[in-house]
Amino acid sequence: MNTDYRLPTEHSMKRRSDAHDYSRKGVYHITISASEALRQPFGRIAGRLDRPDGDSDAPHVELTPVGRMVAEELTGSIRQYYPMLEVIDFVVMPEHLHFLLQAHGDVVSQNGKATHLGHVIAGFKYGCNKRFWAMTGRADLATKSPGTLTSPAAPSSGAAVPSGAVVPPSCPAAAGSVLGDSVAKKGAAEKEKLPPLFEKGYCDVMPVDAAQLATQRAYIRANPRSRLLRMTNRQWLQPQRLTVDTAVSLPALHGYLQRECPRQLTAEQFSSISSRLLQAGGHVQCDCYGNLELLRRPLLPVVCHRADAALFPNQKSRCLTAAASGSVLVSARISPSEKEIVDAALLSGFPVVLIEANGFPALFHPSADRMDDCAAGRLLLLAPWSYQFRNHDESVSVPFCKTMNCIVQAVCRQKDTWWKN
C-alpha cells in the first residue's frame, strides 16, 4: 500500500465507504463489468430509437446464452441464498450489468453467520464463473468447487457451448453455482488460473432518498437507449479532446480575474485554476461532447451579474429572442438566473453551448436529457478542465466561476453585456 502523502490520491468508484456498514439494510446500486478480454459476452444492442419504451422494438439488449445465465443468477441465486436481499431493478448490458439490490434486513448467510455485501457479490460472481466455465466446455472442473452452496439450476457436466455465446474457445468451465462465505476468500478461478467472466471489484452507489432512488432506476432502465444513441451519433456522443481553442492565455486570464474579483483572487487560487486548465499553444483549450457544428453559428454569452438583477426580465427576453432568430446561447449555467435562461432555451428546442465545471473522464455519460439534446444536435458541452474527482458538496471559488465566465465570452468572441445594446 502506498503511504506517501505527497502523491495524489487515486480515486476509484470501487472503493467502499469507510463510514457505512455493508452488513446492514439499505439499497445499493451495483455495477459489475465483464472481463476486458471477453469484449461483449452478454449480448448486443438492438431496437430502434424512434420506438417508445415498452414497445417490442424499443432499444434493448439481445442477450447471449451467457447474458441470460447472468440474468438468471442475478434474479434467482442471490435471493435464494440471502432471503433478506432483493434485486429490485437491473439491466444486463453487452459488457457490464447494473442492478439495485435492496437489503430488507441485516445480511446473514444460510448458516446464520453475519456477512456483508462484498461476500454476496463475490459469491454471485463465482456462481456465474462456474456456469460460464461449464458452458464453454470444461466439465473436468465440475467437482472442484470449494463452495458450500450449489444452485440446483446449474448446467450438467459436459455442457456444449450454446450457439451465440460470445466467449473465447479456450475458456475452461465448471458446473454449478456457488454462493457462500468461502468464495470471498478463495475461488477456483484463482486456484486453477482460469479466465474469469468478470473483472475484479465492483462499483456501488447508495441512494440516500426516494428521489435519488428514482433517478437510479431511470438511469438503469435507460441504459440500452443511451447506448444506442451513442452508437447512432458516434461523432457527437463521445468526448473529443482539445478541439476548441479559446485564444485565452494564462496572463490574459490572470488580468481578467484581477479586474473581476481582486479581493478573492490569491496566488494559490490562480495556481490551482491554471494547473487544471487544458492548454496547448499558449492558450486554454476545451474538450467537447456534442454537436461541434453549433460553434459555426452566431454565439451569444449568457452571464448574469448581481448588479443587473433588476434588468433580468429584459436580459432573458433578449436572449430567448436571439435564440429564436438562430443564435446559439453559451453559458456556464452557474447562477439561478443563468439556469433559468438556459433551461428555457432548451425547453423551447433552441441550441445551447454549456461550459462544464469539470473535465470529461474517459467514460463520460451525461444525464439522459443532456444526451438526448446532444444526439439531436441541440447541445454542445465544452470543458476547459482536466477531469478531477470531486465530492457532490464541494464548493467552487469565485475566481473559478469567473474563469468559466471568461471562457464563455472567449468562445463567443463577445462581451457579456451585448444584450444591453
N, C-alpha and C positions, 0 to 999 in steps of 0.2 A: 504493500500500500504506500502510495506517495504521500509523505507528510510535510513536504516542503511548502511552507505557507507562501512562498514568493511566486509559485507557479499559479497560473489561472485555474479556477475551478472548472472542471469538466461536467457540465450539466447533462442530465440524462433523464428522460421520461421513465426509464426503467428503475430509477432509484425509488425506494419506498419511503414513506413519510415516517420520520422518527417519532412524531407525536401521535401516531394513530396505532391502535391495537387491531391488527388484521384478523384476530380471532373473534371479534365482536360483530354484532349485527350491523348491517349497513348496506349501501348499494355501491357497486363498483363497475365502472366502465373499463372493460379489459380489452386490450389489443394484443394479438399474438401474430407474429409474422412467420411465414414459411421459410425454410432454408433457402438462401440465395441460389444454391446450386440447383434447385428444382425449378426455378423460374416461376411458372404459374401452375402449380399442381392441382389447384382446387376447382378451376373452371375458366370460363371466358365470359366477357361481357356481351350481351345480346339485347335485342329490342330496338325501339325507335324513340327518339326524343320527343316526337310530336304526340305520343300516346300518353294519356294521364296515368297516374299511379292507380293500380288495381286492374288496369287493362291487361289482357294476356300478352300483349306485345309491348308493354311498358318496359323501360330499361330494367334488366335483371341479370343475374348470373346463371348461366347454364353450367351446372356442377358436373365435374367428372366423377367417376366412382370414388376417387379419393376424397373429393369435396363432400359427397353425400355421406361418406363414412364419418368425416369430421363433424358434420351436422348431427348425425345420429349420436355420436359420443357426447357432443355438447348438450343436446336436449334430453338424453337418456341417462348416461352413466353418472354424471355429476349428481343429479337429484337422487339416483338410485342409491348411491353410497353416502350422500350427505343430504338427508331429507330436509334439513333446515335451509338448504340453498335452492334457489330457483333462477333459471335463465329467463328473464322477462322480455328480452328482445335481443336479436342477433342478426348478423349478416355474414355469410362466408363469401369473401371476395377471392379473385383468382390467386392472390399470393398472401393474403392475410385474413384475419377474421376479427370482428368486433362483437362483443356481447355485454349486455348489462346483467350482472349477477347480483341478486339480492339475497343477503343473509338475514333470514327472519329471526334467527337466534344465534347464540354463540356456536362457533364451528366446532363440531365434535365428530371424530371418526367412528366407524361402526363398532370398534372395541371400547368405545367410551372415553377415549383419550382426547383431551383438548388439543386442537390443531389450529392452523391458520390458512389464510388464502394461498400462500406460497405452496403449501403441501397439496392443496386442491388442484392448482394449476399444473404443478409437476406431475400429479397423478393423471390428470386429463391428457397432458402431452405424451406421457409414456404409454397410456392406453391407446392413443392414436398411433403412436410409433409401432406398437406391436401389430396392430391390424394392418398398417401400411406395409410393414415388412412381409406379413403373410400374403398380402395382395400382390406383392412383387416377387413371390416365388421362393422365399427362404423358409420352407417348412421345418428345416432341421433345428430351428431355434424355438419351436413352439413349446417345448418343455423346459426351456432355460430361463424361466421367469423368477426373479427374486421377490415378486409381489405377493400379496395375500388375498386380494380380491379380484376375481376374474369375471368379466362380463359374459353372461350366457348367450349374448348375441354375436360373439366373436366368430369370425370365419374359421372353418376347419382347416387342418393341416393340408398343405399341398395345394392351396387355392391358386387357381390360374390368374394371370394378370387380366383384369376386366378390360374390355375394349373401351378406348377413350381415355384411359388413365394416363395422366401426364407425369410419368416418372422415369428415371433413368433405368436401363435394363440391369445395371449392376447392383441395384439396391437390394440388400437382404431383407428378410422378413421374419416375423414371429406371430403366431396366432394368439388371440386372446386380448382382453382389455383389462388393464390393471389400474386400480385407484387405491392407494393405501399409504401409510406413513413411510414405509421403507423406500418408496420410489423417489422421494425427495432427496434421499441420502445417496443412493447408488442405483443407477438404471443400467439395464442391459446394453443400451446404446453406447455408453462409455466403456462398459466392461468388454464388450465384443468389438469395439471400434466400428460400430455400424453408422451409416449415414442417417442422421435424424430427419424427421419431417419438418420440424420447426427450428428456428434459430433460438439461441439462448435468451432467457428472460422474457419479460412481458411488460407492457405499459398499463398503468392503472390510473384512473381519474375518478374522484369521489364527488358526485353531485351533492351540493350542500342544501338544496331546497327543491321544491316541486318544479320551479321554473327551469332550473338547470337540468333536472332530470328530463323534462320535456324536450329541451334543446338537444340533449344527448341522444334521445330516442329518434328525434327528427334527423340528426346527423347520421345515425346508423342506417336508417331506412333510405336516406337519400344517397348513400354511397354508390350504388350501381348507376344512378342517373348522373351523379357528379363525374364518375369515371368516363361515362360515355360522352359527356360534354367535353372533357379534356381530350378524349380520343378524336372527337369530331372537329374540334377547333384547336388542334395541337399548337399552332403557331401563336395563339393568344393565351392559352391556358397552361403556361409553364414559365417560370422566371427566365428572363433574358438579361444577361449580365452586361453592365457598363454600356448601355445602349443610348443614354441621353446625356449630352454634355450641357451642364447648366451655365458654363462660362464664368462661374464664380470661383475666384481664387481665395485661398485662405486669408491673405492680407485684406482683400476686399470684404470678406465676411466679418473679419475682426473689426474693421472700421464700421460696418453696418451695425454690429452689436454694440459697439461703444456709443453710437448715436441713439440706438433704440432702448437700451437697458444698461446704462453706465453704472448704476448702483448695484445691480445684481451680477454683473459680469466680473469674474475673477480670472486670474491666470490659470488656476487649477481647472475651473469650469471650461474655459476655452480649450485647454489641452485635452480634456476628456471628450469634448464635442469633436474636435478636429481628428482625434485618434479613431473615432468611429466612422467618420465620413469617408465615402468611397472617392478615390482620387485617381486621376490619370492626366498626364499632360499639364499639370499645374492647376487643374480645375476640378471642382466637385462633379462627380458623375452619379447617375442614377441607374439602378436596375429597374426593370419594368415587368409588369404582368398585366396582360390585357391588350386592347386594340391600340397599337402604337401609331396607327394612321390618324388618330384623333389629334396628334400634335401638328398635323399639316393644316388644321383648320384654325380660324381666329380664336385666340386664347385670352381669357379674362380672369384675373386673380380675384378670389373671394377671401378677403381678410377683414374681419370685423373688429374695430377698436372700441374700447370703452368710451372714449371721448366722442364717438359718433353714435352712441346708443339711441339718442333721441331721433336720429335720422335713419334708424334701421328699416322702417317700412319702405322708405324711398330706395334704400340700398337693395333690399330684397326684390322690390318691383323692377328696378333697373336690371338686376342680374337675371331674373327669370324672363324678362322681355328680350334681353340679348340672347339668352339660350334658345328661346323660341325662334329667333331670327337666324340661328345657325352657329352662334359662337359656343365654344366649349368652356365651361366653368372649371377653374383649377383652384383647389383648396387643400389645406392641411386638416380642415374639419376639426379644429381644436375647441373653439368656444361654442356655447349653445346656439348663438346666432348663426355661426358658420354652418353648424349641423342642420339648422332649420332651412337655410337656403339650399344647401347641397341635397338634402333629403327631398325637398320639394321638387328640385330639378329632376332627380332620379325617378320620383313618383310620376312625373309628367312624361317620362321617357326621353328626357334630354341627356345628351352625353356629358360625362364628367371625368376629370382627371383628379385623383387624390394623391397627396403626398403622405406616405406612410411614416409612422413614428418608429418603426423598426425595420430591419432588413428582412429579406426573404431567405428562410432556411432552404436547404437542398430539396426537401419535400415540403413545399408550400401549398396549403389548401385554404383559400379564403372561405368566408361563410357562404352558405348556399345562395343567398340573394346576390352577393357580390359576384359569385361565379356565374350565375345566370346573366348578370349585366355584362360581365367581361365576355362571355360567349356570344352574346347578342351584339357585341361591338360598341356598347354604350359606356363602357368604363375602362379606364386605364389606371393602374396603380403604379406609382413611382416611389422608389426607396433609395434615398441618398446615403443610407446607413449600411454598415455591415451588420449581419444578424447578431443579436445578443440576447441571451436568456434573461427574461425579466419577469418578476412576480406581477400578478394582476394588480396589486395595490401599490405598486411602485410609482411614485410621483415623478413628474418631469419638471425641470427648472424653467424659469422664464427665458434665459438665453437659448435653451434647447428649442422652445416653442418659437422664439423669434428667428432662429436658424431655419426652421421649417417654413415660416412665412417669407423669409428671404428667398428660399428655393422656389416657392410659389411664384413670386414676382419674376425671378430669373427665368423660369420656364416660359412664362408668358411674354417676357421682354416688355413688361409694362408695370407701372406703379399701381399699388392697390387703391389709389384714390380716383381711378378712372371714372367711377360711377357718379362722382360729384360734378363732373363737367357737363 
